[in-house]
Amino acid sequence: FPSHDMFSEQPDNSKINQGYEDREYWPRLNTGAQGWIDWSWTALEIVRFIQAFGRPFLGAHSELLGEVVYFEEAVLLEHRELHPFSAGIIIRSISQYSLDVAVKDGFLRVKVKLPQNLTHQYLEGLRLHTPIEKLELAKKISVRTKDL
């Protein structure tokens, strides 16, 4: 049998045909500027968003009492139609790292990183909120611009 080294032959890349019309471009995101949670989204959208900005990234974030709160994980606890104004309300504080939050179509359990000055025992009934200016800026900027 003749010896054949399959790695010694280099493929002819000039014959690769990539369809231009099938291409997709997804720009890089900046977690700090574009990781803000929009609490008007559905439970599934928020869960996916938090997962996308989780480790190894800084984390999806929102505000609570004017402080930035970072989210590492989220799971859907219960799917149930709620009044949309309920979105973002902390309904249960499980621990320093875990909160149950109402969204417009259910309840989420989120793993959080709270600022040191916020004590989890006193958070129930408060609302997580992202100012509209931060949400608008997140959509406006791009890592390809000098907006950052």
DSSP file with accessible surface (Angstrom, degrees, kcal/mol):
  #  RESIDUE AA STRUCTURE BP1 BP2  ACC     N-H-->O    O-->H-N    N-H-->O    O-->H-N    TCO  KAPPA ALPHA  PHI   PSI    X-CA   Y-CA   Z-CA
    1    1 A F              0   0  254      0, 0.0     2,-0.1     0, 0.0     3,-0.0   0.000 360.0 360.0 360.0 130.4    0.0    0.0    0.0
    2    2 A P        -     0   0  124      0, 0.0     2,-0.3     0, 0.0     0, 0.0  -0.470 360.0-113.7 -71.4 142.3    1.4    3.4   -0.9
    3    3 A S        -     0   0  124     -2,-0.1     2,-0.4     2,-0.0     0, 0.0  -0.592  34.0-169.7 -76.8 140.6    1.6    5.8    2.1
    4    4 A H        -     0   0  133     -2,-0.3     2,-0.8    -3,-0.0     3,-0.1  -0.977  14.0-159.4-136.3 119.4   -0.7    8.7    1.9
    5    5 A D    >>  -     0   0   93     -2,-0.4     3,-1.5     1,-0.1     4,-0.6  -0.869   4.1-166.1 -99.5 105.5   -0.5   11.7    4.2
    6    6 A M  T 34 S+     0   0  133     -2,-0.8     3,-0.2     1,-0.3    -1,-0.1   0.689  85.7  57.5 -67.8 -15.2   -3.9   13.3    4.0
    7    7 A F  T 34 S+     0   0  155      1,-0.2    -1,-0.3    -3,-0.1    -2,-0.0   0.602  91.6  69.6 -89.3 -10.5   -2.6   16.5    5.7
    8    8 A S  T <4 S+     0   0   74     -3,-1.5     2,-0.5     2,-0.1    -1,-0.2   0.763  84.2  78.6 -79.4 -23.1    0.1   17.1    3.1
    9    9 A E  S  < S-     0   0  127     -4,-0.6     0, 0.0    -3,-0.2     0, 0.0  -0.720  74.1-145.9 -88.4 130.8   -2.3   18.1    0.4
   10   10 A Q        -     0   0  161     -2,-0.5    -2,-0.1     1,-0.0    -3,-0.0  -0.802  19.8-118.6 -95.7 132.5   -3.7   21.6    0.7
   11   11 A P        -     0   0   91      0, 0.0     2,-1.2     0, 0.0     3,-0.1  -0.339  23.7-114.6 -68.3 152.2   -7.3   22.1   -0.5
   12   12 A D    >   -     0   0   88      1,-0.2     3,-1.3     2,-0.0     4,-0.1  -0.743  33.5-177.5 -87.8  94.9   -7.9   24.5   -3.3
   13   13 A N  G >   +     0   0  109     -2,-1.2     3,-1.5     1,-0.3    -1,-0.2   0.613  69.0  81.0 -71.2 -12.1   -9.8   27.2   -1.6
   14   14 A S  G 3  S+     0   0   98      1,-0.3    -1,-0.3    -3,-0.1    -2,-0.0   0.700  87.6  57.8 -68.2 -15.4  -10.3   29.2   -4.8
   15   15 A K  G <  S+     0   0  166     -3,-1.3     2,-0.4     2,-0.1    -1,-0.3   0.404  75.8 115.0 -96.0   2.2  -13.2   26.9   -5.6
   16   16 A I    <   -     0   0  104     -3,-1.5     2,-0.7    -4,-0.1    -3,-0.0  -0.601  51.9-159.0 -74.5 127.0  -15.2   27.6   -2.5
   17   17 A N        -     0   0  150     -2,-0.4     2,-0.6     2,-0.0    -2,-0.1  -0.916   9.6-175.0-112.5 108.9  -18.4   29.3   -3.5
   18   18 A Q        -     0   0  164     -2,-0.7     2,-0.4     3,-0.0     5,-0.1  -0.922  28.3-124.3-104.3 121.1  -20.1   31.3   -0.7
   19   19 A G    >   -     0   0   30     -2,-0.6     3,-0.9     1,-0.2     4,-0.3  -0.465  12.8-154.7 -68.8 119.9  -23.5   32.7   -1.7
   20   20 A Y  G >  S+     0   0  166     -2,-0.4     3,-1.3     1,-0.2    -1,-0.2   0.880  93.5  56.5 -61.8 -37.7  -23.5   36.4   -1.1
   21   21 A E  G 3  S+     0   0  145      1,-0.2    -1,-0.2    -3,-0.0    -2,-0.1   0.697 103.7  55.1 -71.8 -16.1  -27.2   36.5   -0.7
   22   22 A D  G <  S+     0   0  123     -3,-0.9    -1,-0.2     2,-0.0    -2,-0.2   0.440  82.9 115.0 -95.3   0.6  -27.1   34.0    2.1
   23   23 A R    <   -     0   0  146     -3,-1.3     2,-0.3    -4,-0.3    -3,-0.0  -0.283  45.3-165.1 -72.5 155.7  -24.6   35.9    4.3
   24   24 A E        -     0   0  152      2,-0.0     2,-0.5     0, 0.0    -2,-0.0  -0.995   6.2-158.3-137.0 142.3  -25.6   37.3    7.7
   25   25 A Y        -     0   0  144     -2,-0.3    -2,-0.0     2,-0.0     0, 0.0  -0.983   7.7-177.0-124.2 119.8  -23.8   39.9    9.8
   26   26 A W        -     0   0  202     -2,-0.5     3,-0.1     3,-0.0    -2,-0.0  -0.956  24.8-136.2-114.5 110.9  -24.4   40.1   13.5
   27   27 A P        -     0   0   58      0, 0.0     2,-0.0     0, 0.0    -2,-0.0  -0.267  23.4-101.7 -68.7 152.1  -22.4   42.9   15.1
   28   28 A R        -     0   0  192      1,-0.1   115,-0.7     2,-0.0     2,-0.3  -0.359  38.7-137.2 -64.2 152.7  -20.5   42.5   18.3
   29   29 A L        -     0   0   96    113,-0.1     2,-0.7   114,-0.1     3,-0.1  -0.829   5.3-133.4-114.0 156.1  -22.2   43.9   21.4
   30   30 A N     >  -     0   0   57     -2,-0.3     4,-3.5     1,-0.2     5,-0.3  -0.937  14.7-155.3-106.9 111.2  -20.9   45.9   24.3
   31   31 A T  H  > S+     0   0   22     -2,-0.7     4,-1.7     1,-0.2    -1,-0.2   0.894  91.0  52.1 -57.0 -43.0  -22.3   44.3   27.4
   32   32 A G  H  4 S+     0   0   36      1,-0.2    -1,-0.2     2,-0.2    29,-0.0   0.905 121.9  30.1 -61.8 -40.2  -22.0   47.5   29.5
   33   33 A A  H  4 S+     0   0   22     -3,-0.2     3,-0.2     1,-0.1    -2,-0.2   0.800 132.2  31.3 -90.2 -29.5  -23.9   49.6   27.0
   34   34 A Q  H  < S+     0   0   23     -4,-3.5    -3,-0.2     1,-0.2    -2,-0.2   0.344  93.0  87.7-117.2   9.0  -26.2   47.0   25.4
   35   35 A G     <  +     0   0    0     -4,-1.7    26,-2.8    -5,-0.3     2,-0.3   0.197  56.2 128.8 -93.0  17.4  -26.9   44.6   28.3
   36   36 A W  B     -a   61   0A  25     -3,-0.2     2,-0.4    24,-0.2    26,-0.2  -0.574  56.7-128.6 -78.5 133.5  -29.9   46.5   29.7
   37   37 A I        -     0   0    0     24,-2.6     2,-0.8    -2,-0.3    98,-0.1  -0.632   7.7-147.9 -84.3 132.9  -33.0   44.5   30.3
   38   38 A D    >   -     0   0   27     -2,-0.4     3,-1.9     1,-0.1    91,-0.0  -0.877   6.9-159.8 -98.1 107.6  -36.3   45.8   28.9
   39   39 A W  T 3  S+     0   0   15     -2,-0.8    65,-0.5     1,-0.3    -1,-0.1   0.554  83.8  72.8 -71.9  -3.0  -38.9   44.6   31.4
   40   40 A S  T 3  S+     0   0   67     63,-0.1    -1,-0.3    47,-0.1    63,-0.0   0.576  79.8  98.5 -84.2  -7.6  -41.7   44.9   28.9
   41   41 A W  S <  S-     0   0   64     -3,-1.9    63,-0.5     1,-0.1     2,-0.0  -0.269  85.7 -93.2 -71.0 166.3  -40.3   41.8   27.1
   42   42 A T     >  -     0   0   39     62,-0.1     4,-2.4    61,-0.1     5,-0.2  -0.292  37.3-104.6 -72.8 165.3  -41.8   38.4   27.6
   43   43 A A  H  > S+     0   0    1      1,-0.2     4,-2.8     2,-0.2     5,-0.2   0.920 122.0  49.8 -57.1 -46.8  -40.5   36.0   30.2
   44   44 A L  H  > S+     0   0   94      1,-0.2     4,-2.5     2,-0.2    -1,-0.2   0.900 109.6  51.0 -62.8 -40.3  -38.7   33.9   27.5
   45   45 A E  H  > S+     0   0   97      2,-0.2     4,-2.1     1,-0.2    -1,-0.2   0.917 112.2  46.7 -63.7 -40.5  -37.1   36.9   25.9
   46   46 A I  H  X S+     0   0    0     -4,-2.4     4,-2.8     2,-0.2     5,-0.2   0.925 111.6  50.8 -68.7 -42.6  -35.8   38.1   29.3
   47   47 A V  H  X S+     0   0   13     -4,-2.8     4,-2.5     1,-0.2    -2,-0.2   0.947 112.9  46.0 -58.7 -47.9  -34.5   34.6   30.2
   48   48 A R  H  X S+     0   0  152     -4,-2.5     4,-2.4     2,-0.2    -1,-0.2   0.890 112.0  51.6 -63.4 -38.2  -32.7   34.4   26.8
   49   49 A F  H  X S+     0   0   37     -4,-2.1     4,-1.8    -5,-0.2    -2,-0.2   0.942 110.6  47.4 -65.0 -45.8  -31.3   37.9   27.2
   50   50 A I  H  X S+     0   0    0     -4,-2.8     4,-0.5     1,-0.2    10,-0.4   0.919 112.8  49.8 -63.7 -40.3  -29.9   37.2   30.6
   51   51 A Q  H >< S+     0   0  120     -4,-2.5     3,-0.9    -5,-0.2    -1,-0.2   0.913 109.0  52.5 -63.2 -40.6  -28.4   33.9   29.4
   52   52 A A  H 3< S+     0   0   65     -4,-2.4    -1,-0.2     1,-0.2    -2,-0.2   0.844 115.5  39.4 -65.9 -33.5  -26.8   35.7   26.4
   53   53 A F  H 3< S+     0   0   13     -4,-1.8     6,-0.8    -5,-0.1    -1,-0.2   0.351  99.5  99.4 -99.9   6.5  -25.1   38.3   28.6
   54   54 A G    X<  +     0   0    4     -3,-0.9     3,-2.6    -4,-0.5     5,-0.3   0.142  69.3  13.5 -74.1-162.3  -24.2   35.9   31.4
   55   55 A R  T 3  S+     0   0  191      1,-0.4    -1,-0.2    17,-0.3     3,-0.1  -0.165 123.5  24.7 -50.8 138.7  -20.8   34.3   32.0
   56   56 A P  T 3  S+     0   0  119      0, 0.0    -1,-0.4     0, 0.0    -2,-0.1  -0.965 119.2  70.2 -89.4  10.3  -18.2   35.0   30.8
   57   57 A F  S <  S-     0   0  113     -3,-2.6     3,-0.1    -5,-0.1    -4,-0.1  -0.293  96.2 -98.0 -85.5 173.9  -19.6   38.5   30.3
   58   58 A L        -     0   0   85      1,-0.2    -3,-0.1    -3,-0.1    -4,-0.1   0.834  69.8-108.5 -60.4 -36.4  -20.4   41.1   32.9
   59   59 A G        -     0   0    1     -6,-0.8    -5,-0.2    -5,-0.3    13,-0.2  -0.183  29.4 -73.9 118.6 147.5  -24.1   40.2   33.0
   60   60 A A  E     - B   0  71A   0     11,-0.9    11,-3.0   -10,-0.4     2,-0.3  -0.365  60.7-163.8 -64.3 155.0  -27.4   41.7   31.8
   61   61 A H  E     +aB  36  70A   3    -26,-2.8   -24,-2.6     9,-0.2     2,-0.3  -0.942  26.4 168.8-148.0 164.9  -28.4   44.5   34.1
   62   62 A S  E     - B   0  69A   0      7,-1.8     7,-2.9    -2,-0.3     2,-0.4  -0.856  37.2 -92.3-155.3-175.3  -31.1   46.9   35.3
   63   63 A E  E     -CB 129  68A  38     66,-2.0    66,-2.7    -2,-0.3     2,-0.4  -0.879  26.1-177.4-116.3 148.8  -31.6   49.4   38.1
   64   64 A L  E >  S- B   0  67A   2      3,-2.6     3,-2.2    -2,-0.4    64,-0.1  -0.959  80.8 -15.7-142.1 118.6  -33.0   49.0   41.5
   65   65 A L  T 3  S-     0   0  113     62,-0.4     3,-0.1    -2,-0.4    63,-0.1   0.858 128.9 -54.7  52.9  37.6  -33.3   52.1   43.8
   66   66 A G  T 3  S+     0   0   59      1,-0.3     2,-0.3    63,-0.1    -1,-0.3   0.470 117.0 112.5  79.5   1.1  -31.0   53.9   41.4
   67   67 A E  E <  S-B   64   0A  73     -3,-2.2    -3,-2.6    48,-0.0     2,-0.4  -0.820  72.0-113.5-104.8 148.2  -28.3   51.2   41.7
   68   68 A V  E     -B   63   0A  47     -2,-0.3     2,-0.4    -5,-0.2    -5,-0.2  -0.650  30.2-164.7 -82.6 130.8  -27.2   48.9   38.9
   69   69 A V  E     -B   62   0A   0     -7,-2.9    -7,-1.8    -2,-0.4     2,-0.4  -0.965   6.6-148.3-116.6 132.8  -28.1   45.2   39.5
   70   70 A Y  E     -BD  61 113A  67     43,-1.6    43,-2.6    -2,-0.4     2,-0.4  -0.818   4.7-149.8-106.1 142.6  -26.4   42.5   37.4
   71   71 A F  E     +BD  60 112A   0    -11,-3.0   -11,-0.9    -2,-0.4    41,-0.2  -0.929  17.2 176.6-114.7 131.7  -28.1   39.2   36.5
   72   72 A E  E     +     0   0A  29     39,-2.7   -17,-0.3    -2,-0.4     2,-0.3   0.778  69.1   3.0 -99.5 -37.4  -26.2   35.9   36.0
   73   73 A E  E     - D   0 111A 112     38,-0.9    38,-2.5   -19,-0.1    -1,-0.3  -0.971  56.1-169.8-147.4 160.6  -29.0   33.5   35.3
   74   74 A A  E     - D   0 110A   4     -2,-0.3     2,-0.3    36,-0.2    36,-0.2  -0.978   1.9-175.6-154.2 142.8  -32.8   33.3   35.0
   75   75 A V  E     - D   0 109A  82     34,-2.0    34,-2.5    -2,-0.3     2,-0.6  -0.982  32.6-111.9-135.5 150.5  -35.4   30.6   34.8
   76   76 A L  E     + D   0 108A  83     -2,-0.3    32,-0.2    32,-0.2     3,-0.1  -0.705  30.0 180.0 -81.5 120.4  -39.1   30.7   34.2
   77   77 A L  E     -     0   0A  73     30,-2.9     2,-0.3    -2,-0.6    31,-0.2   0.866  67.8  -3.5 -84.7 -44.2  -40.9   29.6   37.4
   78   78 A E  E     - D   0 107A  90     29,-1.4    29,-2.4     2,-0.1     2,-0.6  -0.976  58.5-138.1-154.8 134.8  -44.5   29.9   36.2
   79   79 A H  E     + D   0 106A 114     -2,-0.3     2,-0.3    27,-0.2    27,-0.3  -0.868  44.6 141.7 -95.3 120.8  -46.2   31.1   33.0
   80   80 A R        -     0   0  117     25,-1.1     2,-0.4    -2,-0.6    -2,-0.1  -0.944  53.8-108.8-159.0 136.2  -49.3   33.2   33.8
   81   81 A E        +     0   0  142     -2,-0.3     2,-0.3    24,-0.2    24,-0.2  -0.556  44.7 174.6 -70.9 125.1  -50.8   36.3   32.3
   82   82 A L        -     0   0   40     22,-2.3     5,-0.1    -2,-0.4    -2,-0.0  -0.831  43.0 -82.6-122.7 166.1  -50.2   39.3   34.5
   83   83 A H    >   -     0   0  129     -2,-0.3     3,-2.4     1,-0.1     4,-0.3  -0.481  41.5-125.9 -66.4 134.7  -51.0   42.9   34.1
   84   84 A P  G >  S+     0   0   86      0, 0.0     3,-1.4     0, 0.0    -1,-0.1   0.782 107.5  67.5 -58.9 -23.5  -48.1   44.4   32.2
   85   85 A F  G 3  S+     0   0  147      1,-0.3    -2,-0.1    19,-0.1    19,-0.0   0.680  88.1  69.0 -71.3 -12.1  -47.5   47.1   34.9
   86   86 A S  G X  S+     0   0   35     -3,-2.4     3,-2.2     2,-0.1    16,-0.3   0.674  71.6 121.4 -74.5 -18.1  -46.4   44.2   37.1
   87   87 A A  T <  S+     0   0    9     -3,-1.4    16,-0.3    -4,-0.3   -48,-0.1  -0.239  76.4  14.9 -57.4 126.4  -43.3   43.7   35.1
   88   88 A G  T 3  S+     0   0    0     14,-3.2    40,-3.3     1,-0.3     2,-0.3   0.283  86.4 137.6  96.6  -7.1  -40.1   44.1   37.1
   89   89 A I  B <   -G  127   0B  44     -3,-2.2    13,-2.8    13,-0.3     2,-0.7  -0.552  54.5-130.7 -77.1 131.0  -41.7   43.8   40.6
   90   90 A I  E     +E  101   0A   0     36,-3.1    35,-3.6    -2,-0.3    11,-0.2  -0.713  29.9 175.3 -79.1 113.2  -39.7   41.7   43.0
   91   91 A I  E     +     0   0A  58      9,-2.1     2,-0.3    -2,-0.7    10,-0.2   0.666  65.1  17.4 -95.4 -19.0  -42.3   39.4   44.5
   92   92 A R  E     -E  100   0A 114      8,-1.5     8,-3.2    31,-0.1     2,-0.7  -0.955  58.0-150.3-156.2 133.4  -40.0   37.2   46.6
   93   93 A S  E     +E   99   0A  16     -2,-0.3     6,-0.2     6,-0.2     3,-0.1  -0.924  18.7 175.1-104.0 109.6  -36.5   37.6   48.0
   94   94 A I  E     -     0   0A  75      4,-1.8     2,-0.3    -2,-0.7     5,-0.2   0.909  61.8 -35.9 -81.2 -46.7  -35.0   34.0   48.3
   95   95 A S  E >  S-E   98   0A  42      3,-2.0     3,-0.8    25,-0.1    -1,-0.3  -0.918  74.6 -72.7-160.2-175.8  -31.5   35.0   49.3
   96   96 A Q  T 3  S+     0   0  104     -2,-0.3    18,-0.4     1,-0.2     3,-0.1   0.750 134.0  35.0 -61.7 -21.6  -28.8   37.5   48.7
   97   97 A Y  T 3  S+     0   0  127      1,-0.1    15,-2.0    16,-0.1     2,-0.4   0.400 112.2  62.2-114.8  -0.1  -28.3   36.0   45.3
   98   98 A S  E <   +EF  95 111A  21     -3,-0.8    -3,-2.0    13,-0.2    -4,-1.8  -0.984  50.8 170.0-140.7 128.6  -31.8   35.0   44.2
   99   99 A L  E     -EF  93 110A   0     11,-2.2    11,-3.1    -2,-0.4     2,-0.5  -0.962  27.5-135.6-131.6 148.8  -35.0   36.9   43.6
  100  100 A D  E     -EF  92 109A   0     -8,-3.2    -9,-2.1    -2,-0.3    -8,-1.5  -0.924  30.1-170.1-102.6 129.4  -38.4   36.0   42.1
  101  101 A V  E     -EF  90 108A   0      7,-3.0     7,-2.9    -2,-0.5     2,-0.3  -0.963  18.8-128.8-126.6 135.9  -39.6   38.7   39.7
  102  102 A A  E     + F   0 107A   4    -13,-2.8   -14,-3.2    -2,-0.4   -13,-0.3  -0.598  27.1 179.6 -79.1 141.2  -42.9   39.3   38.0
  103  103 A V  E >   - F   0 106A   0      3,-2.8     3,-1.5   -16,-0.3   -61,-0.1  -0.819  48.0 -89.3-130.0 174.8  -42.9   39.8   34.2
  104  104 A K  T 3  S+     0   0   76    -63,-0.5   -22,-2.3   -65,-0.5   -62,-0.1   0.744 124.4  30.2 -65.1 -18.5  -45.9   40.4   32.0
  105  105 A D  T 3  S-     0   0   19    -24,-0.2   -25,-1.1     1,-0.1     2,-0.3  -0.016 127.4 -41.6-130.5  32.2  -46.5   36.7   31.4
  106  106 A G  E <  S-DF  79 103A   0     -3,-1.5    -3,-2.8   -27,-0.3     2,-0.4  -0.987  71.3 -54.6 152.4-157.7  -45.2   35.0   34.5
  107  107 A F  E     -DF  78 102A  19    -29,-2.4   -30,-2.9    -2,-0.3   -29,-1.4  -0.983  36.4-161.5-128.3 137.6  -42.6   34.8   37.2
  108  108 A L  E     -DF  76 101A   0     -7,-2.9    -7,-3.0    -2,-0.4     2,-0.6  -0.883  12.8-145.2-113.3 147.2  -38.8   34.4   36.8
  109  109 A R  E     -DF  75 100A  88    -34,-2.5   -34,-2.0    -2,-0.4     2,-0.4  -0.969  28.5-169.3-106.2 123.0  -36.3   33.3   39.4
  110  110 A V  E     -DF  74  99A   1    -11,-3.1   -11,-2.2    -2,-0.6     2,-0.6  -0.902  23.2-138.2-118.1 142.4  -33.1   35.3   38.8
  111  111 A K  E     -DF  73  98A  73    -38,-2.5   -39,-2.7    -2,-0.4   -38,-0.9  -0.893  37.9-173.0 -94.4 123.4  -29.6   35.0   40.1
  112  112 A V  E     -D   71   0A   1    -15,-2.0     2,-0.5    -2,-0.6   -41,-0.2  -0.787  34.1-143.1-121.6 159.7  -28.4   38.5   40.9
  113  113 A K  E     -D   70   0A  82    -43,-2.6   -43,-1.6    -2,-0.3   -16,-0.1  -0.952  32.5-162.3-116.6 101.9  -25.3   40.4   42.0
  114  114 A L        -     0   0   28     -2,-0.5   -45,-0.1   -18,-0.4     6,-0.0  -0.620  24.1-105.2 -85.1 146.5  -26.6   43.1   44.3
  115  115 A P    >   -     0   0   25      0, 0.0     3,-2.0     0, 0.0    -1,-0.1  -0.330  36.5-110.6 -62.1 152.2  -24.6   46.2   45.2
  116  116 A Q  T 3  S+     0   0  203      1,-0.3    -2,-0.1     3,-0.0     0, 0.0   0.785 115.0  60.4 -59.1 -28.5  -23.3   46.0   48.8
  117  117 A N  T 3  S+     0   0  103      2,-0.0     2,-0.5     1,-0.0    -1,-0.3   0.516  90.0  82.4 -82.9  -1.2  -25.6   48.7   50.0
  118  118 A L    <   -     0   0   23     -3,-2.0     2,-0.5     3,-0.0    -4,-0.1  -0.900  65.9-155.6-105.7 126.7  -28.8   46.8   49.1
  119  119 A T    >   -     0   0   68     -2,-0.5     3,-1.6     1,-0.1     4,-0.1  -0.875  12.8-141.4-101.8 127.6  -30.0   44.1   51.6
  120  120 A H  G >  S+     0   0   43     -2,-0.5     3,-1.5     1,-0.3     4,-0.3   0.779  93.4  69.8 -62.6 -26.5  -32.1   41.4   50.0
  121  121 A Q  G 3  S+     0   0  111      1,-0.3    -1,-0.3     2,-0.1     3,-0.2   0.758 102.2  45.1 -63.9 -22.3  -34.6   41.2   52.9
  122  122 A Y  G <  S+     0   0  185     -3,-1.6    -1,-0.3     1,-0.2    -2,-0.2   0.170  89.9  85.9-109.3  19.3  -36.1   44.6   52.1
  123  123 A L    X   +     0   0    4     -3,-1.5     3,-2.3     2,-0.1   -33,-0.3   0.669  53.6 114.4 -96.7 -17.3  -36.5   44.3   48.3
  124  124 A E  T 3  S+     0   0  103     -4,-0.3   -33,-0.2     1,-0.3     3,-0.1  -0.289  83.3  20.2 -60.2 133.8  -39.9   42.6   48.1
  125  125 A G  T 3  S+     0   0   58    -35,-3.6    -1,-0.3     1,-0.4     2,-0.1   0.225  98.4 116.2  91.3 -13.2  -42.4   44.9   46.4
  126  126 A L    <   -     0   0   54     -3,-2.3   -36,-3.1   -36,-0.2     2,-0.5  -0.437  62.4-122.1 -82.9 164.4  -39.7   47.1   44.8
  127  127 A R  B     -G   89   0B  78    -38,-0.2   -62,-0.4    -2,-0.1     2,-0.4  -0.913   3.7-140.8-116.7 130.8  -39.4   47.3   41.0
  128  128 A L        +     0   0    1    -40,-3.3     2,-0.3    -2,-0.5   -64,-0.2  -0.703  36.7 176.3 -77.2 137.1  -36.5   46.5   38.8
  129  129 A H  B     -C   63   0A 101    -66,-2.7   -66,-2.0    -2,-0.4   -63,-0.1  -0.999  30.0-155.9-150.5 139.9  -36.4   49.2   36.1
  130  130 A T        -     0   0    6     -2,-0.3   -91,-0.1   -68,-0.2     5,-0.1  -0.980  33.4-120.3-115.9 119.5  -34.3   50.2   33.1
  131  131 A P    >>  -     0   0   21      0, 0.0     4,-1.5     0, 0.0     3,-1.0  -0.282  19.3-123.8 -57.4 140.8  -34.7   53.9   32.2
  132  132 A I  H 3> S+     0   0   98      1,-0.3     4,-2.8     2,-0.2     5,-0.2   0.825 109.1  63.6 -57.5 -31.9  -35.9   54.3   28.6
  133  133 A E  H 3> S+     0   0  135      1,-0.2     4,-2.3     2,-0.2    -1,-0.3   0.892 103.1  48.2 -61.8 -37.8  -32.9   56.5   27.8
  134  134 A K  H <> S+     0   0   71     -3,-1.0     4,-2.0     2,-0.2    -1,-0.2   0.894 112.0  49.0 -70.2 -38.1  -30.6   53.5   28.4
  135  135 A L  H  X S+     0   0   16     -4,-1.5     4,-1.3     2,-0.2    -2,-0.2   0.904 113.0  47.3 -66.6 -41.4  -32.7   51.2   26.3
  136  136 A E  H  X S+     0   0  112     -4,-2.8     4,-1.5     1,-0.2     3,-0.3   0.917 111.9  49.6 -66.0 -43.2  -32.8   53.7   23.4
  137  137 A L  H  X S+     0   0   89     -4,-2.3     4,-2.4    -5,-0.2    -2,-0.2   0.897 105.1  59.0 -63.4 -38.2  -29.0   54.3   23.6
  138  138 A A  H  < S+     0   0   15     -4,-2.0    -1,-0.2     1,-0.2    -2,-0.2   0.865 110.6  42.0 -59.6 -35.1  -28.4   50.5   23.6
  139  139 A K  H  < S+     0   0  148     -4,-1.3    -1,-0.2    -3,-0.3    -2,-0.2   0.760 114.1  52.8 -81.9 -24.5  -30.2   50.3   20.2
  140  140 A K  H  < S+     0   0  157     -4,-1.5    -2,-0.2    -5,-0.1    -3,-0.1   0.864  97.9  70.4 -80.9 -37.8  -28.6   53.4   18.8
  141  141 A I     <  -     0   0   10     -4,-2.4     2,-0.3    -5,-0.1     5,-0.0  -0.353  56.9-169.5 -86.1 163.3  -24.9   52.6   19.4
  142  142 A S    >   -     0   0   31     -2,-0.1     3,-2.0  -113,-0.1     5,-0.4  -0.986  34.8-122.2-144.6 149.1  -22.7   50.1   17.7
  143  143 A V  T 3  S+     0   0   37   -115,-0.7  -114,-0.1    -2,-0.3    -2,-0.0   0.671 114.0  63.2 -67.7 -10.1  -19.2   48.9   18.5
  144  144 A R  T 3  S+     0   0  180   -116,-0.2    -1,-0.3     2,-0.0     2,-0.2   0.466  97.9  68.8 -90.3  -2.5  -18.3   50.0   15.0
  145  145 A T  S X  S-     0   0   57     -3,-2.0     3,-0.6     1,-0.0    -4,-0.0  -0.639  87.6-118.5-108.9 173.9  -19.1   53.6   15.9
  146  146 A K  T 3  S+     0   0  207     -2,-0.2    -3,-0.1     1,-0.2    -5,-0.0   0.251  87.2 103.9 -93.3  12.9  -17.5   56.1   18.1
  147  147 A D  T 3         0   0   90     -5,-0.4    -1,-0.2     1,-0.2    -4,-0.1   0.709 360.0 360.0 -66.6 -22.2  -20.6   56.3   20.3
  148  148 A L    <         0   0  101     -3,-0.6    -1,-0.2    -6,-0.3    -2,-0.1   0.664 360.0 360.0 -80.7 360.0  -19.0   54.2   23.0
